[in-house]
Amino acid sequence: MKYVISDIHGCYDRFRALTERIGIRASDTLYILGDCVDKGPEPVRVLQDLAARDNVTILMGNHDAAALKVLRRLPEGVNEMNFRSLLPREDRLPYIFWMRDGGRITAEQFMALSGRERDRLLDFMGAFLPYAETEAGGRHFVMVHAGIHDFAPDRPMSSYSMNDLILYRADYGRRYFPEPDRILVTGHTPTFTIRSDGQSLVYRGQGHLAVDCGCVYGGCLCAVCLDNLQVWYQT
């Protein structure tokens, strides 16, 4: 079976509870649509859990990309009081923006690790993918973190940049692919901002499957089985 989860944002306990409820097996495939880190209580533990699994395919999210960029160049002992004296000028704005967007807890937990473990997790994050595609239940799923910037139906997915797929929200009022069995699966945009009823539930419509149910914003973490579109929620 094939499952998809997005925007864990450091909510490790919910993630573990959700996967245990589903009973994901080694023979199953779990797609994670990015934003594993930042904002929530245990981002590094989420990364370590995912890194220990052999059956996960992980896409890059905007928070993962921001974290990776900063953490690769973060010196020992840097903090929001001394960063101007310890960071080169070109690294200061990325650091400030990341701190303001939920990166503080990720930085603190990451820098508490051994140097060897930091390197291992940086290599792991550096291998996150821009997109993934799979067949399940008679449908073709195209998975990205956020959306597809400058989309054209005849453009191959490989022609889009990472930023095209992690920074720009999908247009949920637009059908991207004309084929009725071709579905765009996204995270990034909490579904309570998409659904007309404002609920933190999966959104389906216009060829979209949106699965970021706003876990870190008071919603829930969700998983969808792509084979049969069964949904699980973890509050």
N, C-alpha and C positions, 0 to 999 in steps of 0.2 A: 504494500500500500504506500501511497505518497501523501505526505502531509505538508502543510505550509503554516508558518507562524511568522509574525513580523513585530518589530518595535518592542523588543523585550525591555530595553532601557534599564538594565540592571535589576529587574524584578526577578531575582533568582528563585525565590521560594515559589512564586506563582508559576514560573516556567517548569520547575521540577514537578510541582503538583499536577500541572496540566499534562506533561508527558507521561507521568505515572498513571494518571487516570485513563489516558488513551491506551496505554500499554504498547508503546512503540517498540517494535522488535528490531533486531540487528538486520533483518532482511528488508525492512521498510526504508524509505528515504524521507528525510526531514529537510525541507527547504526553509531557510531562515532569510527573510527579506530585508535584512539590515537593521541598523540602529540597535545593536546589542548593548551598547554602552551609554553612559551619561544619565543624569537626572535621578535614576533609581538607586536603591541602597547598596547593591552588590554587583557592579558592572564587571569587575575583574573575575569574580566567581562565575559569572555567566560565561565569560570567555574561556575560562579553564574547563568548565563543563563541556562546552561545545568542542573544544580542542581535543577532548578525550573520546569523542564519539567518531566512529568510522563511517556513519551513514548520514552525515549532514552535508548539505550544499549551502553555502552561505554567500549572500550577496552583500555588496558594500552599501552602507547607508551613509547619509551625510554626516551623522555624528561619528560613525566609525572612521570616515575619511578625515574629519577634523582631528579626532583623537590621534590617529596614526601619524598625521603630519607633525603634530606638536610633540608627541611622545618620542618620536625618532630623534629629536634634537633637544630634549629636555635635560638640562644638567642637574646633578645632585644639588639638593638644598634650595632649588628655586621655589618661590612662592609669590603671591600677589603683592607683597611688600617690596621684594628685592629684584623682581624680574627685569627691571630696566637696566640694572647693573650686571646681570648675569646672562641675559639673552642678547644676541646680535640684533641690530635694528630690524632686520627683515623678519625676525621670528616673533617680534613683540605683538603686532596686531593679531596674527593667528592665535597666539596664546590668550590675549585679552578676550577675543570673540568667543573662543572655546570655553573659557572660564565662565563667561556670562551666559552661555547656552547649556549649562549643566555639566561641564567637564571637570569641575573641581573634585568631585568624589572619585571619578575615574583616575585623575592624576594622583591623588593621595594614595589610593589603593595600589596603583601600578608602581609608584616609586617606593612602596614598602616591600616590594618583592626583591628577590635576589637578582643580580645582574643576568644570570643565566636564564631565569624564568622570564624576565622582561624581554630578552632577545627571542625567546621561544614564542611568546605571545605576539611580538611585533612581526615575526615571520608568518605566524598564523593569520593575523589580520591583513597582512600584505597580500595574501593569496585570495582574499574575498573577491567574488566575481562581479562584473557589471550587470549581468542578466543571466537568466537561465530559461530554458524551454523544455517542456516535457509533454508526453502524451499520457492521458489517463481517462478512463471512463468514456472513451469515444470522443474526447475533446482534446484540443491542443492549447496548452497554457503557456503564455509568455509572461515571465515574472521579472519585475524590476522593483527597485525600492520605492521610487516616487512617481515617475511618469515617463513620457518619451517626448523630449523637447524637439521641436521642428519635425514632428512625425509626418511621414509619407508612407502610404501603404506599400509602395514598391521598394522602399529602402530596406536593405538587410539589417538586422539588429546589430551586426558587427560593425556597422558604419557609424553608430552613435558613440559619442564620447562618454566617459564615466559621468561627467557633470550633467550631460543630457538626461541621464537616468536617475541621478540621486538628488538633484537640486530643484527640479521643476515638477510641480504637482500635476497629476493627471487631470484632464478635463472630463469629469464624470457625466457631463451632459452630451458627450460626443462618443460615438462608436468608432474606435480606432481601426478595427479589422472588419472588413465586410463579411467574412465567413461567420455564420452563426455559431459554429463550434470552435471558434478561435477566441480565447478569453485572455484579457489583460489582467494580471494579478498584481496588486500594489499594496504597499504599506504607506508609511510617511504621513498621510492625511487621516487624522482620527475620524472614524466613521460617523461620530455624532455631528460632525460638521457637514457631512454629505447627505445623510438620511433626512427626509422631510419630517420624521418624528423625533429627531434629535437623540435617538437612543444609541448607546455604545454597543451596537450589534453589527455583524457582517453586512456589507452592502453589496447587492447584486443588481445589475441593470445596465443596458446599453453595451453589453459585452464586457463589463467590468466585474471583477471580484476584488473588493477592498477589504483588507483583513486587519488593519490597525484599529483596534477597538479602544484605544486610548488608555491602556493599562496604567501608565505612569501619571495620567491626568485624572484619575478617579474612576476610570472605566474598567475594562477587564482585558485579560489576555485571551486570545482566541486561537484555535487551530481549526483548519479545514482539511478534510480528507478529499483530495482531488479526484479520487476514483469514484466517489459517490456524493460529494459535496456535503457530507455530514459535518456539523459544526460542534465544537466543544468550547465552553467559556469557563474561565477561571477568574474569580473575583478575589 
